[in-house]
Amino acid sequence: MRVTKWKPTGLALAAVAATAAVALAVPSAMAQRDPAYAAARAAGQVGEQPDGYLGFVTTPTPAIRALVEDINIKRKAAYTERAQATGSTVQQFAFTSGCNLIANTKPGEKYQAPDGRWLTRDDSPPLRNASCP
Amino acid sequence: MNESKNRARRRAVIGRSLAVMTGATALAACVQIETPDKPIEINLNINIRQEVVYRLDGDAKKLIEQNSEIF
C-alpha cells in the first residue's frame, strides 16, 4: 500500500526535477545579449569601462541609454552578490570583472583605457590597468 | 712668558673653532635637502588592489560566463 502511495510522489518529483532542469537549461541557452545592446556594442556606441560597467562612447539615444543603464544596474546587483560571497567590496569585484570584460572585447568593440580614452579593440592586447591579472 | 702662552692658547682656540666651523660648513653642504613642493605620497593602494584582483579573478570569470546576457 505504501509503495503505491509513494510511486506517484516519486513520479511527481521526477517531473519537478525535469522541469527544474529545463528551467535551469533554458536561461543559459537564452543567455544572449539583447539584440539592441549587441548592435550598440558592435557599432561602438557603448564600450567597456575599467570599473566593470558599460559606458557611452557617443551620445546615446534614449533607448540605448535606458538599455545600458538597465544592464549596469543588473551588473551592480551581480557584483554586489559576488562581493558579499567572496568577502570583497563591490568596487573590487566590479574592477576585477572590468579587467576580464576588457580582455574579452572583440576586435572593433570599444573599451576605455586607464587614462580615460575610448579605444577600439584590435588584435593586440587591450590597454588595461596595471593591477589587472 | 705668560703673554706668549696666552697667545698660543688663543691661537689654539681660534684654530679649533675654525676647524669646527669648517666642519659644520662641510656637513651643511652634505646634508642640504631641498624640500619638495608636493607632499611625499606612498601609494600602497595599487599593491593591495592587485592582490585582491588576483584573488577575485576566478569568481569574476565565472560570473561573466554564467550571466552572459548582461556582459
N, CA and C atoms of all chains as a GROMACS GRO file, in nm:
protein
  612
    1MET      N    1   0.084  -0.121   0.000
    1MET     CA    2   0.000   0.000   0.000
    1MET      C    3   0.087   0.125   0.000
    2ARG      N    4   0.185   0.121   0.083
    2ARG     CA    5   0.273   0.237   0.093
    2ARG      C    6   0.345   0.266  -0.039
    3VAL      N    7   0.388   0.152  -0.099
    3VAL     CA    8   0.463   0.166  -0.224
    3VAL      C    9   0.378   0.235  -0.331
    4THR      N   10   0.250   0.191  -0.339
    4THR     CA   11   0.162   0.250  -0.441
    4THR      C   12   0.140   0.400  -0.411
    5LYS      N   13   0.139   0.428  -0.281
    5LYS     CA   14   0.121   0.570  -0.244
    5LYS      C   15   0.242   0.654  -0.284
    6TRP      N   16   0.360   0.593  -0.269
    6TRP     CA   17   0.485   0.668  -0.294
    6TRP      C   18   0.515   0.686  -0.442
    7LYS      N   19   0.466   0.588  -0.522
    7LYS     CA   20   0.501   0.592  -0.665
    7LYS      C   21   0.465   0.724  -0.733
    8PRO      N   22   0.340   0.768  -0.717
    8PRO     CA   23   0.305   0.894  -0.785
    8PRO      C   24   0.391   1.011  -0.736
    9THR      N   25   0.423   1.006  -0.604
    9THR     CA   26   0.504   1.114  -0.548
    9THR      C   27   0.641   1.115  -0.616
   10GLY      N   28   0.695   0.992  -0.632
   10GLY     CA   29   0.825   0.982  -0.698
   10GLY      C   30   0.819   1.035  -0.840
   11LEU      N   31   0.710   0.999  -0.907
   11LEU     CA   32   0.694   1.046  -1.045
   11LEU      C   33   0.683   1.199  -1.048
   12ALA      N   34   0.605   1.249  -0.951
   12ALA     CA   35   0.586   1.394  -0.944
   12ALA      C   36   0.720   1.463  -0.920
   13LEU      N   37   0.799   1.402  -0.831
   13LEU     CA   38   0.930   1.459  -0.801
   13LEU      C   39   1.018   1.460  -0.925
   14ALA      N   40   1.012   1.347  -0.997
   14ALA     CA   41   1.091   1.336  -1.120
   14ALA      C   42   1.049   1.444  -1.219
   15ALA      N   43   0.917   1.464  -1.227
   15ALA     CA   44   0.865   1.565  -1.318
   15ALA      C   45   0.914   1.704  -1.278
   16VAL      N   46   0.909   1.727  -1.146
   16VAL     CA   47   0.954   1.857  -1.094
   16VAL      C   48   1.102   1.876  -1.126
   17ALA      N   49   1.179   1.768  -1.105
   17ALA     CA   50   1.322   1.775  -1.130
   17ALA      C   51   1.349   1.803  -1.277
   18ALA      N   52   1.271   1.734  -1.363
   18ALA     CA   53   1.288   1.753  -1.507
   18ALA      C   54   1.256   1.898  -1.545
   19THR      N   55   1.146   1.949  -1.487
   19THR     CA   56   1.107   2.088  -1.515
   19THR      C   57   1.216   2.183  -1.469
   20ALA      N   58   1.268   2.152  -1.350
   20ALA     CA   59   1.372   2.239  -1.295
   20ALA      C   60   1.495   2.237  -1.385
   21ALA      N   61   1.527   2.116  -1.435
   21ALA     CA   62   1.643   2.103  -1.523
   21ALA      C   63   1.623   2.187  -1.649
   22VAL      N   64   1.500   2.179  -1.702
   22VAL     CA   65   1.469   2.258  -1.822
   22VAL      C   66   1.478   2.407  -1.789
   23ALA      N   67   1.421   2.442  -1.676
   23ALA     CA   68   1.420   2.582  -1.635
   23ALA      C   69   1.563   2.633  -1.618
   24LEU      N   70   1.651   2.548  -1.569
   24LEU     CA   71   1.790   2.586  -1.550
   24LEU      C   72   1.862   2.595  -1.683
   25ALA      N   73   1.825   2.499  -1.772
   25ALA     CA   74   1.894   2.493  -1.900
   25ALA      C   75   1.852   2.609  -1.990
   26VAL      N   76   1.724   2.647  -1.980
   26VAL     CA   77   1.673   2.750  -2.069
   26VAL      C   78   1.744   2.885  -2.054
   27PRO      N   79   1.762   2.936  -1.929
   27PRO     CA   80   1.827   3.067  -1.921
   27PRO      C   81   1.967   3.067  -1.980
   28SER      N   82   2.043   2.957  -1.958
   28SER     CA   83   2.179   2.955  -2.011
   28SER      C   84   2.178   2.949  -2.163
   29ALA      N   85   2.075   2.880  -2.216
   29ALA     CA   86   2.063   2.875  -2.361
   29ALA      C   87   2.018   3.011  -2.413
   30MET      N   88   1.935   3.080  -2.332
   30MET     CA   89   1.884   3.210  -2.374
   30MET      C   90   1.976   3.325  -2.333
   31ALA      N   91   2.084   3.289  -2.262
   31ALA     CA   92   2.172   3.393  -2.210
   31ALA      C   93   2.248   3.459  -2.324
   32GLN      N   94   2.174   3.536  -2.398
   32GLN     CA   95   2.237   3.609  -2.507
   32GLN      C   96   2.208   3.756  -2.489
   33ARG      N   97   2.290   3.837  -2.548
   33ARG     CA   98   2.270   3.981  -2.537
   33ARG      C   99   2.143   4.023  -2.609
   34ASP      N  100   2.079   4.120  -2.550
   34ASP     CA  101   1.966   4.187  -2.616
   34ASP      C  102   2.017   4.236  -2.753
   35PRO      N  103   1.940   4.210  -2.861
   35PRO     CA  104   1.988   4.249  -2.995
   35PRO      C  105   2.025   4.398  -3.005
   36ALA      N  106   1.948   4.484  -2.936
   36ALA     CA  107   1.977   4.627  -2.942
   36ALA      C  108   2.111   4.658  -2.873
   37TYR      N  109   2.135   4.587  -2.764
   37TYR     CA  110   2.263   4.604  -2.692
   37TYR      C  111   2.377   4.552  -2.778
   38ALA      N  112   2.358   4.434  -2.838
   38ALA     CA  113   2.462   4.376  -2.923
   38ALA      C  114   2.494   4.470  -3.039
   39ALA      N  115   2.390   4.532  -3.095
   39ALA     CA  116   2.409   4.623  -3.208
   39ALA      C  117   2.485   4.748  -3.164
   40ALA      N  118   2.448   4.802  -3.046
   40ALA     CA  119   2.514   4.923  -2.995
   40ALA      C  120   2.661   4.896  -2.966
   41ARG      N  121   2.689   4.778  -2.918
   41ARG     CA  122   2.827   4.735  -2.890
   41ARG      C  123   2.907   4.727  -3.018
   42ALA      N  124   2.847   4.656  -3.115
   42ALA     CA  125   2.915   4.634  -3.243
   42ALA      C  126   2.939   4.767  -3.314
   43ALA      N  127   2.844   4.862  -3.297
   43ALA     CA  128   2.856   4.991  -3.364
   43ALA      C  129   2.952   5.085  -3.290
   44GLY      N  130   3.002   5.042  -3.174
   44GLY     CA  131   3.096   5.124  -3.098
   44GLY      C  132   3.030   5.240  -3.025
   45GLN      N  133   2.898   5.231  -3.003
   45GLN     CA  134   2.828   5.337  -2.930
   45GLN      C  135   2.846   5.319  -2.779
   46VAL      N  136   2.859   5.195  -2.738
   46VAL     CA  137   2.883   5.166  -2.596
   46VAL      C  138   3.010   5.080  -2.586
   47GLY      N  139   3.078   5.094  -2.473
   47GLY     CA  140   3.201   5.017  -2.454
   47GLY      C  141   3.221   4.980  -2.309
   48GLU      N  142   3.322   4.897  -2.288
   48GLU     CA  143   3.353   4.851  -2.152
   48GLU      C  144   3.446   4.948  -2.081
   49GLN      N  145   3.409   4.985  -1.959
   49GLN     CA  146   3.492   5.073  -1.876
   49GLN      C  147   3.578   4.989  -1.782
   50PRO      N  148   3.691   5.044  -1.735
   50PRO     CA  149   3.776   4.967  -1.641
   50PRO      C  150   3.706   4.935  -1.509
   51ASP      N  151   3.599   5.009  -1.477
   51ASP     CA  152   3.532   4.986  -1.348
   51ASP      C  153   3.431   4.873  -1.351
   52GLY      N  154   3.417   4.806  -1.466
   52GLY     CA  155   3.327   4.692  -1.473
   52GLY      C  156   3.187   4.725  -1.523
   53TYR      N  157   3.168   4.850  -1.564
   53TYR     CA  158   3.036   4.890  -1.614
   53TYR      C  159   3.047   4.936  -1.759
   54LEU      N  160   2.931   4.944  -1.823
   54LEU     CA  161   2.928   4.993  -1.961
   54LEU      C  162   2.928   5.145  -1.961
   55GLY      N  163   2.988   5.201  -2.063
   55GLY     CA  164   2.987   5.346  -2.077
   55GLY      C  165   2.947   5.384  -2.218
   56PHE      N  166   2.912   5.512  -2.234
   56PHE     CA  167   2.871   5.562  -2.365
   56PHE      C  168   2.992   5.625  -2.434
   57VAL      N  169   3.020   5.577  -2.552
   57VAL     CA  170   3.131   5.633  -2.630
   57VAL      C  171   3.082   5.758  -2.702
   58THR      N  172   2.960   5.750  -2.754
   58THR     CA  173   2.897   5.865  -2.820
   58THR      C  174   2.767   5.894  -2.745
   59THR      N  175   2.710   6.012  -2.768
   59THR     CA  176   2.585   6.046  -2.702
   59THR      C  177   2.479   5.944  -2.742
   60PRO      N  178   2.420   5.876  -2.644
   60PRO     CA  179   2.328   5.767  -2.679
   60PRO      C  180   2.187   5.817  -2.708
   61THR      N  181   2.115   5.738  -2.783
   61THR     CA  182   1.972   5.764  -2.799
   61THR      C  183   1.907   5.727  -2.666
   62PRO      N  184   1.788   5.782  -2.638
   62PRO     CA  185   1.722   5.748  -2.510
   62PRO      C  186   1.705   5.597  -2.493
   63ALA      N  187   1.680   5.527  -2.602
   63ALA     CA  188   1.658   5.382  -2.594
   63ALA      C  189   1.787   5.312  -2.551
   64ILE      N  190   1.899   5.352  -2.611
   64ILE     CA  191   2.026   5.288  -2.576
   64ILE      C  192   2.066   5.326  -2.434
   65ARG      N  193   2.039   5.450  -2.397
   65ARG     CA  194   2.071   5.492  -2.260
   65ARG      C  195   1.997   5.407  -2.158
   66ALA      N  196   1.869   5.386  -2.184
   66ALA     CA  197   1.787   5.307  -2.092
   66ALA      C  198   1.836   5.163  -2.084
   67LEU      N  199   1.870   5.112  -2.200
   67LEU     CA  200   1.918   4.973  -2.209
   67LEU      C  201   2.047   4.954  -2.129
   68VAL      N  202   2.141   5.045  -2.150
   68VAL     CA  203   2.271   5.035  -2.083
   68VAL      C  204   2.257   5.056  -1.933
   69GLU      N  205   2.172   5.151  -1.895
   69GLU     CA  206   2.152   5.176  -1.752
   69GLU      C  207   2.092   5.053  -1.685
   70ASP      N  208   2.001   4.988  -1.755
   70ASP     CA  209   1.940   4.866  -1.703
   70ASP      C  210   2.045   4.756  -1.686
   71ILE      N  211   2.130   4.741  -1.784
   71ILE     CA  212   2.236   4.639  -1.776
   71ILE      C  213   2.331   4.672  -1.660
   72ASN      N  214   2.366   4.799  -1.648
   72ASN     CA  215   2.458   4.838  -1.539
   72ASN      C  216   2.398   4.813  -1.400
   73ILE      N  217   2.267   4.832  -1.390
   73ILE     CA  218   2.200   4.803  -1.262
   73ILE      C  219   2.209   4.653  -1.232
   74LYS      N  220   2.184   4.573  -1.335
   74LYS     CA  221   2.191   4.428  -1.318
   74LYS      C  222   2.334   4.384  -1.288
   75ARG      N  223   2.431   4.447  -1.354
   75ARG     CA  224   2.571   4.415  -1.326
   75ARG      C  225   2.603   4.447  -1.180
   76LYS      N  226   2.557   4.564  -1.135
   76LYS     CA  227   2.588   4.603  -0.997
   76LYS      C  228   2.528   4.504  -0.898
   77ALA      N  229   2.406   4.458  -0.927
   77ALA     CA  230   2.342   4.360  -0.839
   77ALA      C  231   2.424   4.231  -0.835
   78ALA      N  232   2.472   4.189  -0.953
   78ALA     CA  233   2.552   4.067  -0.961
   78ALA      C  234   2.685   4.086  -0.887
   79TYR      N  235   2.750   4.200  -0.907
   79TYR     CA  236   2.877   4.228  -0.839
   79TYR      C  237   2.858   4.230  -0.687
   80THR      N  238   2.746   4.291  -0.646
   80THR     CA  239   2.719   4.304  -0.502
   80THR      C  240   2.705   4.166  -0.438
   81GLU      N  241   2.632   4.078  -0.508
   81GLU     CA  242   2.610   3.943  -0.456
   81GLU      C  243   2.742   3.867  -0.446
   82ARG      N  244   2.824   3.875  -0.551
   82ARG     CA  245   2.953   3.803  -0.552
   82ARG      C  246   3.052   3.865  -0.454
   83ALA      N  247   3.045   3.996  -0.439
   83ALA     CA  248   3.136   4.064  -0.346
   83ALA      C  249   3.109   4.014  -0.204
   84GLN      N  250   2.980   4.002  -0.171
   84GLN     CA  251   2.945   3.953  -0.037
   84GLN      C  252   2.992   3.810  -0.019
   85ALA      N  253   2.975   3.729  -0.123
   85ALA     CA  254   3.013   3.588  -0.115
   85ALA      C  255   3.164   3.570  -0.104
   86THR      N  256   3.239   3.664  -0.160
   86THR     CA  257   3.385   3.649  -0.162
   86THR      C  258   3.455   3.739  -0.059
   87GLY      N  259   3.376   3.812   0.019
   87GLY     CA  260   3.435   3.898   0.121
   87GLY      C  261   3.516   4.012   0.062
   88SER      N  262   3.467   4.066  -0.047
   88SER     CA  263   3.534   4.182  -0.107
   88SER      C  264   3.435   4.297  -0.118
   89THR      N  265   3.481   4.409  -0.166
   89THR     CA  266   3.389   4.521  -0.185
   89THR      C  267   3.332   4.513  -0.326
   90VAL      N  268   3.218   4.579  -0.345
   90VAL     CA  269   3.154   4.580  -0.476
   90VAL      C  270   3.250   4.638  -0.579
   91GLN      N  271   3.320   4.744  -0.537
   91GLN     CA  272   3.413   4.811  -0.628
   91GLN      C  273   3.527   4.717  -0.670
   92GLN      N  274   3.579   4.642  -0.575
   92GLN     CA  275   3.688   4.548  -0.606
   92GLN      C  276   3.640   4.440  -0.702
   93PHE      N  277   3.522   4.387  -0.674
   93PHE     CA  278   3.471   4.280  -0.761
   93PHE      C  279   3.438   4.334  -0.900
   94ALA      N  280   3.381   4.453  -0.904
   94ALA     CA  281   3.346   4.515  -1.032
   94ALA      C  282   3.473   4.544  -1.112
   95PHE      N  283   3.576   4.592  -1.045
   95PHE     CA  284   3.703   4.623  -1.112
   95PHE      C  285   3.765   4.496  -1.172
   96THR      N  286   3.765   4.388  -1.094
   96THR     CA  287   3.820   4.261  -1.142
   96THR      C  288   3.742   4.212  -1.263
   97SER      N  289   3.610   4.229  -1.259
   97SER     CA  290   3.527   4.190  -1.372
   97SER      C  291   3.560   4.279  -1.492
   98GLY      N  292   3.581   4.407  -1.467
   98GLY     CA  293   3.617   4.501  -1.574
   98GLY      C  294   3.745   4.459  -1.645
   99CYS      N  295   3.844   4.413  -1.569
   99CYS     CA  296   3.968   4.363  -1.628
   99CYS      C  297   3.936   4.254  -1.730
  100ASN      N  298   3.848   4.161  -1.688
  100ASN     CA  299   3.812   4.048  -1.774
  100ASN      C  300   3.726   4.093  -1.892
  101LEU      N  301   3.633   4.184  -1.866
  101LEU     CA  302   3.543   4.227  -1.973
  101LEU      C  303   3.618   4.302  -2.082
  102ILE      N  304   3.719   4.379  -2.043
  102ILE     CA  305   3.800   4.449  -2.143
  102ILE      C  306   3.884   4.347  -2.220
  103ALA      N  307   3.938   4.249  -2.147
  103ALA     CA  308   4.016   4.144  -2.214
  103ALA      C  309   3.930   4.066  -2.312
  104ASN      N  310   3.800   4.053  -2.281
  104ASN     CA  311   3.709   3.974  -2.364
  104ASN      C  312   3.654   4.051  -2.484
  105THR      N  313   3.680   4.182  -2.494
  105THR     CA  314   3.623   4.257  -2.607
  105THR      C  315   3.675   4.200  -2.738
  106LYS      N  316   3.587   4.207  -2.836
  106LYS     CA  317   3.621   4.155  -2.970
  106LYS      C  318   3.676   4.270  -3.055
  107PRO      N  319   3.760   4.239  -3.154
  107PRO     CA  320   3.811   4.346  -3.241
  107PRO      C  321   3.696   4.429  -3.298
  108GLY      N  322   3.711   4.560  -3.290
  108GLY     CA  323   3.606   4.651  -3.338
  108GLY      C  324   3.525   4.710  -3.224
  109GLU      N  325   3.519   4.639  -3.109
  109GLU     CA  326   3.444   4.691  -2.995
  109GLU      C  327   3.526   4.797  -2.920
  110LYS      N  328   3.455   4.880  -2.846
  110LYS     CA  329   3.521   4.989  -2.774
  110LYS      C  330   3.547   4.952  -2.629
  111TYR      N  331   3.659   5.004  -2.579
  111TYR     CA  332   3.687   4.991  -2.436
  111TYR      C  333   3.760   5.116  -2.390
  112GLN      N  334   3.754   5.141  -2.262
  112GLN     CA  335   3.817   5.262  -2.208
  112GLN      C  336   3.953   5.226  -2.148
  113ALA      N  337   4.055   5.298  -2.193
  113ALA     CA  338   4.191   5.277  -2.142
  113ALA      C  339   4.202   5.338  -2.001
  114PRO      N  340   4.307   5.302  -1.925
  114PRO     CA  341   4.319   5.358  -1.789
  114PRO      C  342   4.323   5.511  -1.787
  115ASP      N  343   4.369   5.573  -1.897
  115ASP     CA  344   4.374   5.720  -1.900
  115ASP      C  345   4.241   5.783  -1.941
  116GLY      N  346   4.138   5.701  -1.964
  116GLY     CA  347   4.005   5.753  -1.993
  116GLY      C  348   3.971   5.760  -2.141
  117ARG      N  349   4.068   5.735  -2.227
  117ARG     CA  350   4.040   5.740  -2.371
  117ARG      C  351   3.960   5.618  -2.412
  118TRP      N  352   3.868   5.638  -2.507
  118TRP     CA  353   3.796   5.525  -2.565
  118TRP      C  354   3.879   5.472  -2.681
  119LEU      N  355   3.913   5.346  -2.675
  119LEU     CA  356   3.994   5.285  -2.780
  119LEU      C  357   3.914   5.174  -2.847
  120THR      N  358   3.950   5.147  -2.970
  120THR     CA  359   3.887   5.037  -3.042
  120THR      C  360   3.977   4.915  -3.029
  121ARG      N  361   3.918   4.807  -2.988
  121ARG     CA  362   3.995   4.684  -2.972
  121ARG      C  363   4.039   4.633  -3.107
  122ASP      N  364   4.166   4.597  -3.116
  122ASP     CA  365   4.214   4.531  -3.238
  122ASP      C  366   4.273   4.396  -3.196
  123ASP      N  367   4.358   4.342  -3.278
  123ASP     CA  368   4.411   4.209  -3.248
  123ASP      C  369   4.514   4.210  -3.134
  124SER      N  370   4.569   4.328  -3.104
  124SER     CA  371   4.668   4.334  -2.997
  124SER      C  372   4.598   4.337  -2.860
  125PRO      N  373   4.669   4.303  -2.753
  125PRO     CA  374   4.606   4.304  -2.621
  125PRO      C  375   4.560   4.446  -2.584
  126PRO      N  376   4.448   4.457  -2.514
  126PRO     CA  377   4.397   4.591  -2.480
  126PRO      C  378   4.483   4.657  -2.372
  127LEU      N  379   4.477   4.790  -2.367
  127LEU     CA  380   4.546   4.864  -2.262
  127LEU      C  381   4.460   4.856  -2.137
  128ARG      N  382   4.515   4.796  -2.032
  128ARG     CA  383   4.438   4.781  -1.908
  128ARG      C  384   4.516   4.836  -1.790
  129ASN      N  385   4.446   4.852  -1.681
  129ASN     CA  386   4.508   4.896  -1.557
  129ASN      C  387   4.619   4.800  -1.517
  130ALA      N  388   4.726   4.854  -1.459
  130ALA     CA  389   4.842   4.772  -1.422
  130ALA      C  390   4.804   4.664  -1.320
  131SER      N  391   4.694   4.684  -1.247
  131SER     CA  392   4.654   4.586  -1.146
  131SER      C  393   4.580   4.466  -1.205
  132CYS      N  394   4.545   4.474  -1.332
  132CYS     CA  395   4.470   4.363  -1.392
  132CYS      C  396   4.559   4.239  -1.404
  133PRO      N  397   4.502   4.120  -1.378
  133PRO     CA  398   4.583   3.998  -1.386
  133PRO      C  399   4.626   3.967  -1.531
  134MET      N  400  10.654   8.583   2.914
  134MET     CA  401  10.633   8.438   2.905
  134MET      C  402  10.484   8.403   2.906
  135ASN      N  403  10.415   8.463   3.006
  135ASN     CA  404  10.271   8.442   3.017
  135ASN      C  405  10.197   8.486   2.893
  136GLU      N  406  10.244   8.604   2.840
  136GLU     CA  407  10.177   8.659   2.722
  136GLU      C  408  10.188   8.562   2.603
  137SER      N  409  10.309   8.509   2.588
  137SER     CA  410  10.326   8.417   2.474
  137SER      C  411  10.241   8.292   2.492
  138LYS      N  412  10.228   8.248   2.616
  138LYS     CA  413  10.143   8.130   2.643
  138LYS      C  414   9.998   8.159   2.607
  139ASN      N  415   9.955   8.282   2.653
  139ASN     CA  416   9.817   8.322   2.624
  139ASN      C  417   9.792   8.327   2.474
  140ARG      N  418   9.890   8.384   2.402
  140ARG     CA  419   9.876   8.394   2.256
  140ARG      C  420   9.860   8.255   2.195
  141ALA      N  421   9.947   8.167   2.242
  141ALA     CA  422   9.943   8.030   2.189
  141ALA      C  423   9.805   7.968   2.216
  142ARG      N  424   9.754   7.993   2.338
  142ARG     CA  425   9.623   7.937   2.375
  142ARG      C  426   9.512   7.993   2.285
  143ARG      N  427   9.521   8.128   2.267
  143ARG     CA  428   9.420   8.194   2.184
  143ARG      C  429   9.422   8.136   2.044
  144ARG      N  430   9.548   8.120   1.993
  144ARG     CA  431   9.559   8.066   1.857
  144ARG      C  432   9.496   7.927   1.848
  145ALA      N  433   9.526   7.849   1.951
  145ALA     CA  434   9.472   7.713   1.953
  145ALA      C  435   9.318   7.716   1.951
  146VAL      N  436   9.265   7.807   2.034
  146VAL     CA  437   9.117   7.819   2.043
  146VAL      C  438   9.060   7.862   1.908
  147ILE      N  439   9.126   7.964   1.849
  147ILE     CA  440   9.078   8.013   1.719
  147ILE      C  441   9.087   7.901   1.616
  148GLY      N  442   9.200   7.830   1.622
  148GLY     CA  443   9.220   7.719   1.528
  148GLY      C  444   9.110   7.616   1.542
  149ARG      N  445   9.081   7.581   1.668
  149ARG     CA  446   8.978   7.479   1.692
  149ARG      C  447   8.842   7.525   1.642
  150SER      N  448   8.808   7.650   1.676
  150SER     CA  449   8.675   7.696   1.635
  150SER      C  450   8.667   7.705   1.483
  151LEU      N  451   8.779   7.740   1.420
  151LEU     CA  452   8.780   7.744   1.274
  151LEU      C  453   8.754   7.605   1.216
  152ALA      N  454   8.822   7.508   1.280
  152ALA     CA  455   8.806   7.370   1.234
  152ALA      C  456   8.660   7.327   1.248
  153VAL      N  457   8.603   7.361   1.364
  153VAL     CA  458   8.462   7.325   1.389
  153VAL      C  459   8.372   7.391   1.285
  154MET      N  460   8.402   7.522   1.258
  154MET     CA  461   8.319   7.595   1.164
  154MET      C  462   8.328   7.534   1.023
  155THR      N  463   8.454   7.501   0.985
  155THR     CA  464   8.470   7.442   0.851
  155THR      C  465   8.396   7.307   0.846
  156GLY      N  466   8.412   7.233   0.955
  156GLY     CA  467   8.343   7.104   0.961
  156GLY      C  468   8.193   7.122   0.946
  157ALA      N  469   8.141   7.219   1.017
  157ALA     CA  470   7.997   7.244   1.014
  157ALA      C  471   7.955   7.285   0.874
  158THR      N  472   8.038   7.369   0.810
  158THR     CA  473   8.003   7.412   0.674
  158THR      C  474   8.002   7.292   0.581
  159ALA      N  475   8.105   7.207   0.597
  159ALA     CA  476   8.114   7.090   0.510
  159ALA      C  477   7.992   7.000   0.530
  160LEU      N  478   7.956   6.981   0.657
  160LEU     CA  479   7.840   6.897   0.689
  160LEU      C  480   7.714   6.957   0.629
  161ALA      N  481   7.701   7.089   0.648
  161ALA     CA  482   7.581   7.156   0.597
  161ALA      C  483   7.570   7.135   0.446
  162ALA      N  484   7.685   7.136   0.380
  162ALA     CA  485   7.684   7.118   0.235
  162ALA      C  486   7.640   6.976   0.200
  163CYS      N  487   7.678   6.881   0.287
  163CYS     CA  488   7.647   6.741   0.258
  163CYS      C  489   7.499   6.710   0.275
  164VAL      N  490   7.440   6.762   0.383
  164VAL     CA  491   7.303   6.723   0.412
  164VAL      C  492   7.201   6.825   0.366
  165GLN      N  493   7.242   6.905   0.270
  165GLN     CA  494   7.149   7.005   0.220
  165GLN      C  495   7.032   6.933   0.150
  166ILE      N  496   6.913   6.961   0.197
  166ILE     CA  497   6.795   6.895   0.138
  166ILE      C  498   6.701   7.002   0.086
  167GLU      N  499   6.659   6.983  -0.034
  167GLU     CA  500   6.558   7.075  -0.086
  167GLU      C  501   6.422   7.018  -0.050
  168THR      N  502   6.340   7.100   0.011
  168THR     CA  503   6.208   7.050   0.049
  168THR      C  504   6.122   7.038  -0.077
  169PRO      N  505   6.056   6.924  -0.094
  169PRO     CA  506   5.972   6.908  -0.214
  169PRO      C  507   5.849   6.998  -0.204
  170ASP      N  508   5.807   7.049  -0.317
  170ASP     CA  509   5.689   7.138  -0.312
  170ASP      C  510   5.559   7.056  -0.300
  171LYS      N  511   5.568   6.927  -0.331
  171LYS     CA  512   5.448   6.843  -0.314
  171LYS      C  513   5.470   6.747  -0.198
  172PRO      N  514   5.368   6.712  -0.125
  172PRO     CA  515   5.387   6.615  -0.017
  172PRO      C  516   5.425   6.478  -0.073
  173ILE      N  517   5.510   6.408  -0.002
  173ILE     CA  518   5.551   6.275  -0.048
  173ILE      C  519   5.438   6.178  -0.020
  174GLU      N  520   5.398   6.108  -0.124
  174GLU     CA  521   5.285   6.016  -0.110
  174GLU      C  522   5.331   5.875  -0.143
  175ILE      N  523   5.305   5.786  -0.054
  175ILE     CA  524   5.339   5.646  -0.082
  175ILE      C  525   5.208   5.574  -0.110
  176ASN      N  526   5.196   5.529  -0.232
  176ASN     CA  527   5.069   5.469  -0.271
  176ASN      C  528   5.073   5.318  -0.252
  177LEU      N  529   5.007   5.272  -0.146
  177LEU     CA  530   5.001   5.128  -0.118
  177LEU      C  531   4.876   5.065  -0.179
  178ASN      N  532   4.789   5.152  -0.229
  178ASN     CA  533   4.661   5.106  -0.283
  178ASN      C  534   4.678   5.006  -0.394
  179ILE      N  535   4.773   5.032  -0.483
  179ILE     CA  536   4.789   4.952  -0.604
  179ILE      C  537   4.821   4.807  -0.569
  180ASN      N  538   4.919   4.787  -0.477
  180ASN     CA  539   4.957   4.651  -0.441
  180ASN      C  540   4.844   4.574  -0.374
  181ILE      N  541   4.776   4.641  -0.285
  181ILE     CA  542   4.664   4.576  -0.215
  181ILE      C  543   4.560   4.535  -0.317
  182ARG      N  544   4.535   4.626  -0.409
  182ARG     CA  545   4.433   4.602  -0.507
  182ARG      C  546   4.470   4.483  -0.596
  183GLN      N  547   4.597   4.479  -0.636
  183GLN     CA  548   4.640   4.373  -0.727
  183GLN      C  549   4.622   4.236  -0.661
  184GLU      N  550   4.654   4.232  -0.533
  184GLU     CA  551   4.638   4.106  -0.459
  184GLU      C  552   4.492   4.065  -0.458
  185VAL      N  553   4.405   4.162  -0.432
  185VAL     CA  554   4.261   4.135  -0.428
  185VAL      C  555   4.210   4.091  -0.565
  186VAL      N  556   4.258   4.162  -0.666
  186VAL     CA  557   4.214   4.133  -0.803
  186VAL      C  558   4.251   3.990  -0.842
  187TYR      N  559   4.370   3.947  -0.806
  187TYR     CA  560   4.412   3.811  -0.838
  187TYR      C  561   4.326   3.708  -0.766
  188ARG      N  562   4.289   3.742  -0.644
  188ARG     CA  563   4.206   3.650  -0.566
  188ARG      C  564   4.066   3.637  -0.625
  189LEU      N  565   4.013   3.749  -0.676
  189LEU     CA  566   3.874   3.751  -0.723
  189LEU      C  567   3.860   3.710  -0.869
  190ASP      N  568   3.973   3.697  -0.938
  190ASP     CA  569   3.969   3.678  -1.084
  190ASP      C  570   3.884   3.558  -1.127
  191GLY      N  571   3.902   3.445  -1.060
  191GLY     CA  572   3.828   3.325  -1.098
  191GLY      C  573   3.678   3.343  -1.080
  192ASP      N  574   3.640   3.406  -0.968
  192ASP     CA  575   3.498   3.431  -0.942
  192ASP      C  576   3.438   3.526  -1.045
  193ALA      N  577   3.517   3.626  -1.082
  193ALA     CA  578   3.468   3.723  -1.181
  193ALA      C  579   3.446   3.655  -1.315
  194LYS      N  580   3.538   3.568  -1.354
  194LYS     CA  581   3.525   3.496  -1.481
  194LYS      C  582   3.399   3.410  -1.482
  195LYS      N  583   3.374   3.344  -1.368
  195LYS     CA  584   3.257   3.257  -1.356
  195LYS      C  585   3.128   3.340  -1.369
  196LEU      N  586   3.126   3.452  -1.299
  196LEU     CA  587   3.007   3.538  -1.302
  196LEU      C  588   2.977   3.583  -1.445
  197ILE      N  589   3.080   3.622  -1.518
  197ILE     CA  590   3.063   3.670  -1.655
  197ILE      C  591   3.011   3.558  -1.745
  198GLU      N  592   3.067   3.438  -1.726
  198GLU     CA  593   3.023   3.324  -1.807
  198GLU      C  594   2.877   3.290  -1.780
  199GLN      N  595   2.840   3.293  -1.652
  199GLN     CA  596   2.707   3.248  -1.615
  199GLN      C  597   2.599   3.353  -1.637
  200ASN      N  598   2.636   3.477  -1.662
  200ASN     CA  599   2.538   3.583  -1.682
  200ASN      C  600   2.568   3.659  -1.811
  201SER      N  601   2.593   3.583  -1.917
  201SER     CA  602   2.644   3.647  -2.039
  201SER      C  603   2.547   3.749  -2.098
  202GLU      N  604   2.418   3.742  -2.060
  202GLU     CA  605   2.323   3.837  -2.118
  202GLU      C  606   2.345   3.981  -2.068
  203ILE      N  607   2.412   3.997  -1.955
  203ILE     CA  608   2.436   4.134  -1.906
  203ILE      C  609   2.582   4.176  -1.926
  204PHE      N  610   2.661   4.093  -1.990
  204PHE     CA  611   2.802   4.129  -2.014
  204PHE      C  612   2.838   4.136  -2.162
   0.00000   0.00000   0.00000
